[in-house]
Amino acid sequence: MTYFPEIQKIQYEGPTTENMFAFRHYDAEEVVLGKKMKDHLRFAIAYWHTMTQDGSDPFGAPVNKRTWIGDTEMETAKNRVEAFFEICEKLGAEFFCFHDVDVAPAGDTLEAFFQNLDEITDLIKEKMDQTGIKLLWNTANMFSHPRFNNGAASTNHAEVYAYAAAQVKKGLDISKKLGGENYVFWGGREGYETLLNTDMKFEQVNIARLFKMAIAYGEKIGHKPQFLLEPKPKEPSKHQYDFDAATTMAFIQHYGLEGDFKLNLEANHATLAGHTFEHEIAVARSYDALGSLDANQGDMLLGWDTDEFPTNVFDSTLALYEVLENGGIAPGGINFDSKVRRSSFEMEDLLLAHIAGMDTYARALKAAARLKEDRFLDDLKEKRYASFHEGIGSTILADKEDLESLTEYALGHDQIELESSHIEYVKSRLNDYLF
């Protein structure tokens, strides 16, 4: 069955096209800085927002029109597989991501859930083999069900901990089955509501313990995806332990996980933490821990995770500049963890929204490449830190100085002249690369 019979494969038609179902900026085969655009961006489609979102909110009933809803949960799950791969193929997206509960009904028991997962992932594998589309990452949803009310790995209930471990094991089995390149942990309930009844150290030690179990099991079954932690400061928990990139790296290093774990960073999560997306990526880069990206954007006037499709070229350019500085994003990718707005309820809006996001990142990639080719930001930074590449600065970097020698130097050079950064001019020039 075809779910989008009137929509052909989306083609690049250039910036002047008036065809809604065409790329204006994303040309998968265009070479940018010696690499095809599709290989720079490694776009992935998120199963959850694309296939399971119904458009409901706390104040309104579902509005989304979706023709894949069947008479039973398993019929709907099978229909979704067909519809999802049709969407991926028509967009030319070469990767996808999913949570376990996105693709298969939970059933009444854990055993039934696993059986449903086996049946649906068999269908997914068939579609992957037919289309060549790959699994960027999968993960276990350990936050939606009431059993995870007090956390999964951070839970106060040992039986819940065991259940979470079983989901992770199954997730890694599926990752191996489908050739997943990465495996993500996002701890929506791994945090606290109040410290009055919380043993923070106990909970964090238990979280690290589960991660080490995952590493060990991956080695046992001969499958070692890049493990990724996804920071978020809050929502649904009041305070989540993986607050932001820096906090998460402190956790990773403290528990000796840096050889196996990197970061999966989301733009809207950065906003909630009070950071820009490029800040979070720069932090990850500084630790050699940039793993993958979730592309979306938040509303700066709202205080929650709105997961809007990215349309802000300025912010996306600075994010992709950091990716280029990193030497790329592989084996990670850019996953559209984005959902259509409630008023965009037609089936076709799923494609239109992804086209918008892919075009935005294509424009951003080309702008970031121009910045890199012209060395605009590189030259600014070289000039700013020039004093450390000659004279006393060079001997500081060579570790040839100490507090006594620097005091002696400072006593003879205490008349210091600073230089303006001309930051307003710099920001104005940055616009020249974007528009």
C-alpha positions as CSV (number, residue, x, y, z in Angstrom):
1,M,0.0,0.0,0.0
2,T,1.1,3.5,-0.8
3,Y,0.3,6.1,1.9
4,F,1.4,9.2,-0.1
5,P,0.3,8.3,-3.7
6,E,0.2,11.9,-4.9
7,I,3.7,12.8,-3.7
8,Q,6.7,11.7,-5.7
9,K,10.3,11.4,-4.5
10,I,11.5,14.9,-3.4
11,Q,14.0,16.3,-5.8
12,Y,16.3,19.3,-5.7
13,E,14.9,22.1,-7.9
14,G,16.8,25.1,-6.6
15,P,16.0,28.2,-4.6
16,T,13.5,29.7,-7.2
17,T,11.2,26.7,-7.4
18,E,7.6,27.2,-6.2
19,N,7.0,23.5,-5.9
20,M,6.2,22.8,-2.3
21,F,7.4,19.2,-2.6
22,A,10.9,20.0,-3.8
23,F,14.2,20.9,-2.1
24,R,15.3,24.5,-2.7
25,H,18.7,24.1,-1.0
26,Y,19.3,20.4,-0.2
27,D,21.1,18.8,-3.1
28,A,22.3,15.4,-1.7
29,E,25.0,15.0,-4.3
30,E,26.4,18.5,-4.2
31,V,30.0,18.5,-3.0
32,V,30.8,20.9,-0.1
33,L,34.4,21.0,1.2
34,G,35.3,17.8,-0.7
35,K,32.3,15.8,0.6
36,K,28.8,15.2,-0.7
37,M,26.1,17.1,1.2
38,K,24.3,13.9,2.2
39,D,27.6,12.6,3.8
40,H,28.1,15.8,5.8
41,L,24.6,15.8,7.1
42,R,23.7,12.1,7.4
43,F,20.0,12.9,7.9
44,A,17.8,10.6,10.0
45,I,14.1,10.5,10.5
46,A,12.7,10.1,14.0
47,Y,10.1,7.3,14.2
48,W,8.3,8.7,17.3
49,H,7.3,12.2,16.2
50,T,6.8,11.1,12.6
51,M,4.6,8.0,13.2
52,T,3.1,8.1,16.7
53,Q,2.4,11.8,17.4
54,D,-1.4,12.4,17.2
55,G,-1.5,16.2,17.6
56,S,-3.1,16.1,21.0
57,D,-2.0,18.4,23.8
58,P,-3.0,19.0,27.4
59,F,-5.9,21.1,26.2
60,G,-7.1,19.3,23.1
61,A,-7.9,16.0,21.5
62,P,-5.9,14.4,18.6
63,V,-6.2,16.2,15.3
64,N,-3.6,14.5,13.0
65,K,-4.9,12.7,10.0
66,R,-3.1,9.4,9.7
67,T,-4.3,6.6,7.4
68,W,-2.1,3.9,8.9
69,I,-4.2,3.4,12.0
70,G,-5.5,-0.2,11.9
71,D,-8.1,-2.3,13.8
72,T,-5.5,-3.6,16.2
73,E,-2.2,-2.3,17.7
74,M,-0.2,-4.8,15.8
75,E,-1.9,-4.0,12.5
76,T,-1.2,-0.3,13.1
77,A,2.5,-1.1,14.0
78,K,2.9,-3.0,10.7
79,N,1.2,-0.3,8.7
80,R,3.5,2.3,10.3
81,V,6.6,0.4,9.1
82,E,5.4,0.6,5.5
83,A,4.4,4.3,5.8
84,F,7.6,5.2,7.6
85,F,10.0,3.7,5.0
86,E,7.9,5.4,2.2
87,I,8.5,8.7,3.9
88,C,12.2,8.0,4.3
89,E,12.6,7.0,0.6
90,K,10.6,10.0,-0.7
91,L,12.8,12.4,1.4
92,G,16.0,10.6,0.4
93,A,16.9,10.2,4.1
94,E,19.4,7.4,4.6
95,F,19.0,6.8,8.3
96,F,16.4,6.5,11.0
97,C,16.0,6.3,14.8
98,F,13.4,4.8,17.1
99,H,12.5,3.9,20.7
100,D,11.3,0.4,21.3
101,V,7.7,1.4,22.2
102,D,7.5,3.5,19.0
103,V,7.6,0.5,16.8
104,A,5.8,-2.3,18.7
105,P,2.9,-2.5,21.2
106,A,4.0,-3.1,24.8
107,G,1.5,-5.9,25.3
108,D,0.5,-7.2,28.7
109,T,3.8,-8.7,29.8
110,L,7.5,-8.1,29.1
111,E,7.6,-11.4,27.2
112,A,4.7,-10.3,24.9
113,F,6.5,-6.9,24.3
114,F,9.6,-8.8,23.3
115,Q,7.6,-11.0,20.9
116,N,6.0,-7.9,19.4
117,L,9.4,-6.3,19.0
118,D,10.8,-9.4,17.3
119,E,7.9,-9.5,14.8
120,I,8.0,-5.8,13.9
121,T,11.8,-5.6,13.7
122,D,11.7,-8.5,11.3
123,L,9.6,-6.3,9.1
124,I,11.9,-3.3,9.6
125,K,14.9,-5.4,8.6
126,E,13.1,-6.4,5.4
127,K,12.5,-2.8,4.6
128,M,16.1,-1.9,5.4
129,D,17.3,-4.6,3.1
130,Q,15.0,-3.5,0.3
131,T,15.8,0.3,0.6
132,G,19.3,0.5,1.9
133,I,18.2,2.8,4.7
134,K,20.2,2.3,7.9
135,L,19.6,2.5,11.6
136,L,21.4,5.5,13.0
137,W,20.4,4.6,16.6
138,N,17.8,3.0,18.7
139,T,17.0,3.3,22.4
140,A,14.7,2.0,25.1
141,N,11.8,4.1,26.3
142,M,12.2,4.0,30.0
143,F,10.2,7.0,31.0
144,S,6.6,6.8,29.7
145,H,5.2,3.8,31.6
146,P,4.1,4.4,35.2
147,R,6.6,1.8,36.4
148,F,9.3,4.4,35.7
149,N,7.6,7.1,37.8
150,N,10.7,7.3,40.0
151,G,13.3,6.6,37.3
152,A,14.7,3.6,35.5
153,A,18.4,3.2,36.3
154,S,17.9,5.7,39.1
155,T,14.8,4.0,40.5
156,N,14.3,3.2,44.2
157,H,12.7,-0.1,43.2
158,A,15.0,-3.0,42.3
159,E,12.3,-4.8,40.2
160,V,12.0,-1.7,38.1
161,Y,15.8,-1.6,37.7
162,A,15.7,-5.2,36.5
163,Y,12.9,-4.4,34.0
164,A,14.9,-1.5,32.6
165,A,18.0,-3.7,32.3
166,A,15.9,-6.2,30.3
167,Q,14.8,-3.4,27.9
168,V,18.4,-2.3,27.4
169,K,19.4,-5.9,26.7
170,K,16.6,-6.2,24.1
171,G,17.5,-2.9,22.6
172,L,21.1,-4.0,22.1
173,D,19.9,-7.3,20.6
174,I,17.8,-5.3,18.1
175,S,20.7,-2.9,17.5
176,K,22.8,-5.9,16.4
177,K,20.0,-7.4,14.4
178,L,19.5,-4.1,12.5
179,G,23.2,-3.0,12.3
180,G,22.7,0.0,14.5
181,E,25.7,2.4,14.4
182,N,24.9,4.1,17.7
183,Y,22.8,3.3,20.8
184,V,21.3,6.2,22.9
185,F,20.4,6.6,26.5
186,W,18.1,9.5,27.4
187,G,17.1,9.6,31.0
188,G,13.9,11.5,31.2
189,R,13.1,10.2,34.6
190,E,16.7,9.9,35.8
191,G,16.6,12.8,38.2
192,Y,14.6,13.9,41.2
193,E,11.5,15.8,42.2
194,T,12.9,16.7,45.6
195,L,16.2,16.0,47.5
196,L,14.3,15.4,50.7
197,N,14.0,11.7,50.0
198,T,16.7,11.3,47.3
199,D,20.1,9.7,47.7
200,M,21.8,11.4,44.7
201,K,25.1,9.5,44.9
202,F,23.3,6.1,45.2
203,E,21.2,6.9,42.1
204,Q,24.1,8.0,40.0
205,V,26.2,5.0,40.9
206,N,23.3,2.8,39.8
207,I,23.0,4.7,36.5
208,A,26.7,4.1,35.8
209,R,26.3,0.5,36.8
210,L,23.6,0.0,34.1
211,F,25.8,1.7,31.5
212,K,28.7,-0.6,32.3
213,M,26.3,-3.6,32.0
214,A,25.4,-2.4,28.5
215,I,29.0,-2.1,27.5
216,A,29.7,-5.6,28.8
217,Y,26.7,-7.1,27.0
218,G,27.6,-5.4,23.8
219,E,31.1,-7.0,24.0
220,K,29.6,-10.3,24.9
221,I,27.4,-10.4,21.8
222,G,30.0,-9.0,19.5
223,H,28.2,-5.7,18.8
224,K,29.7,-2.4,19.9
225,P,27.7,0.6,18.8
226,Q,28.9,4.0,19.8
227,F,27.0,4.6,23.1
228,L,25.5,8.1,23.4
229,L,24.1,10.0,26.4
230,E,21.6,12.8,25.6
231,P,21.7,15.7,28.0
232,K,18.5,17.6,29.1
233,P,18.1,19.7,32.2
234,K,14.4,19.1,33.0
235,E,11.1,17.8,31.6
236,P,9.7,15.5,32.6
237,S,11.9,15.4,35.8
238,K,12.3,18.6,37.8
239,H,16.0,18.1,37.7
240,Q,17.7,15.6,35.4
241,Y,21.2,14.3,36.2
242,D,22.4,14.8,32.6
243,F,21.6,18.5,32.8
244,D,23.8,19.7,29.9
245,A,26.9,18.6,28.0
246,A,29.4,19.7,30.7
247,T,27.5,18.0,33.5
248,T,27.1,14.8,31.5
249,M,30.8,14.8,30.6
250,A,31.7,15.1,34.3
251,F,29.5,12.1,34.9
252,I,31.1,10.1,32.1
253,Q,34.6,10.9,33.2
254,H,33.9,10.3,36.9
255,Y,32.6,6.8,36.2
256,G,35.3,5.9,33.7
257,L,32.9,5.7,30.7
258,E,34.8,8.0,28.3
259,G,36.2,5.2,26.2
260,D,32.6,4.0,25.3
261,F,30.3,7.0,25.6
262,K,29.9,10.3,23.7
263,L,27.0,12.8,23.5
264,N,23.9,13.0,21.5
265,L,23.0,16.7,21.6
266,E,19.6,18.3,21.0
267,A,19.1,22.0,20.1
268,N,15.9,22.4,22.2
269,H,17.6,20.7,25.2
270,A,20.4,23.3,25.0
271,T,17.8,26.1,25.1
272,L,16.2,24.6,28.2
273,A,19.6,24.5,29.9
274,G,20.2,28.2,29.1
275,H,22.8,27.5,26.3
276,T,23.0,27.8,22.6
277,F,23.2,24.7,20.4
278,E,26.7,25.6,19.3
279,H,27.8,26.0,22.9
280,E,26.8,22.4,23.7
281,I,28.5,21.1,20.5
282,A,31.6,23.1,21.4
283,V,31.7,21.6,24.9
284,A,31.4,18.1,23.4
285,R,34.2,18.9,20.9
286,S,36.5,20.0,23.6
287,Y,36.2,16.6,25.2
288,D,36.4,14.7,21.9
289,A,32.9,13.5,22.7
290,L,30.7,14.8,19.9
291,G,28.6,11.8,18.9
292,S,25.4,12.8,17.1
293,L,22.8,15.6,16.9
294,D,19.0,15.9,17.3
295,A,17.9,18.7,15.0
296,N,15.1,20.9,16.1
297,Q,14.5,24.3,17.7
298,G,12.7,25.7,20.7
299,D,10.6,28.8,21.3
300,M,12.6,31.3,23.3
301,L,9.4,32.7,24.8
302,L,8.3,29.3,26.2
303,G,9.8,27.2,28.9
304,W,9.3,23.7,27.6
305,D,10.6,21.4,24.9
306,T,8.6,22.4,21.8
307,D,10.6,20.3,19.3
308,E,9.9,22.5,16.3
309,F,11.4,21.7,13.0
310,P,14.6,23.8,12.5
311,T,14.1,26.9,10.3
312,N,16.6,29.2,11.9
313,V,19.6,29.4,9.5
314,F,21.7,31.5,11.8
315,D,21.7,29.1,14.7
316,S,22.0,26.1,12.4
317,T,25.1,27.6,10.7
318,L,26.9,28.1,13.9
319,A,26.1,24.5,15.0
320,L,27.3,23.1,11.7
321,Y,30.4,25.2,11.9
322,E,31.3,23.3,15.1
323,V,30.6,20.0,13.3
324,L,32.9,21.0,10.5
325,E,35.6,22.0,13.0
326,N,35.1,18.5,14.5
327,G,35.9,16.9,11.2
328,G,32.3,15.6,10.7
329,I,29.6,13.9,12.7
330,A,30.0,10.2,11.6
331,P,29.2,7.6,12.9
332,G,26.5,9.9,14.3
333,G,24.1,11.9,12.2
334,I,21.5,14.6,12.2
335,N,18.2,13.2,13.4
336,F,15.0,15.3,13.1
337,D,13.7,15.0,16.7
338,S,11.0,17.4,15.5
339,K,7.2,17.3,15.4
340,V,4.7,19.2,13.2
341,R,2.7,21.8,14.9
342,R,-0.9,21.0,16.0
343,S,-2.3,23.1,13.1
344,S,-0.2,21.1,10.6
345,F,-2.3,18.0,10.8
346,E,-2.4,16.8,7.2
347,M,-0.4,13.7,6.1
348,E,1.6,15.9,3.6
349,D,2.8,18.1,6.4
350,L,5.1,15.4,7.5
351,L,7.0,15.7,4.3
352,L,6.8,19.5,4.1
353,A,8.2,19.8,7.6
354,H,11.1,17.6,6.9
355,I,11.8,19.4,3.6
356,A,11.9,22.6,5.6
357,G,14.4,21.2,8.1
358,M,16.6,19.6,5.5
359,D,16.7,22.8,3.4
360,T,17.6,24.8,6.5
361,Y,20.5,22.6,7.3
362,A,21.6,22.6,3.7
363,R,21.8,26.4,3.7
364,A,23.5,26.3,7.1
365,L,26.1,23.8,5.8
366,K,27.0,26.0,2.8
367,A,27.3,29.1,5.0
368,A,29.4,27.2,7.5
369,A,31.6,26.0,4.7
370,R,32.1,29.6,3.5
371,L,33.1,30.6,7.0
372,K,35.6,27.8,7.1
373,E,37.0,28.4,3.5
374,D,37.5,32.1,4.2
375,R,39.0,31.4,7.7
376,F,36.9,34.3,9.0
377,L,36.4,32.8,12.5
378,D,39.8,31.1,12.5
379,D,41.6,34.4,11.8
380,L,39.6,36.1,14.6
381,K,40.7,33.5,17.1
382,E,44.3,33.4,15.9
383,K,44.5,37.2,16.4
384,R,42.8,37.1,19.7
385,Y,45.2,34.6,21.2
386,A,48.3,35.8,19.3
387,S,50.1,36.8,22.6
388,F,50.4,33.2,23.5
389,H,52.4,32.3,20.4
390,E,55.4,34.6,21.0
391,G,57.4,35.9,23.9
392,I,56.2,35.1,27.4
393,G,53.0,33.5,26.0
394,S,54.9,30.8,24.1
395,T,57.0,29.9,27.1
396,I,53.8,29.6,29.2
397,L,52.4,27.2,26.7
398,A,55.6,25.2,26.7
399,D,55.3,24.8,30.5
400,K,58.5,26.6,31.1
401,E,57.1,29.1,33.5
402,D,56.0,28.9,37.1
403,L,54.4,31.4,39.6
404,E,57.7,32.9,40.6
405,S,59.0,33.5,37.0
406,L,55.6,34.9,36.0
407,T,55.6,37.2,39.0
408,E,59.0,38.5,38.0
409,Y,57.8,39.1,34.5
410,A,54.6,40.8,35.6
411,L,56.5,43.2,37.8
412,G,58.4,44.5,34.8
413,H,55.4,44.5,32.4
414,D,52.5,45.8,34.5
415,Q,51.3,48.5,32.0
416,I,49.0,46.3,29.9
417,E,47.2,47.6,26.8
418,L,44.0,45.6,25.9
419,E,42.6,45.4,22.4
420,S,38.9,45.7,21.4
421,S,37.2,42.6,20.1
422,H,34.9,44.8,17.8
423,I,32.2,42.2,18.4
424,E,29.4,44.2,16.8
425,Y,31.4,44.3,13.6
426,V,32.1,40.6,13.8
427,K,28.4,39.8,14.1
428,S,27.6,42.1,11.3
429,R,30.1,40.4,9.0
430,L,28.7,37.0,10.1
431,N,25.4,37.9,8.4
432,D,27.3,38.4,5.1
433,Y,28.0,34.6,5.1
434,L,24.4,33.7,5.8
435,F,22.2,35.9,3.6
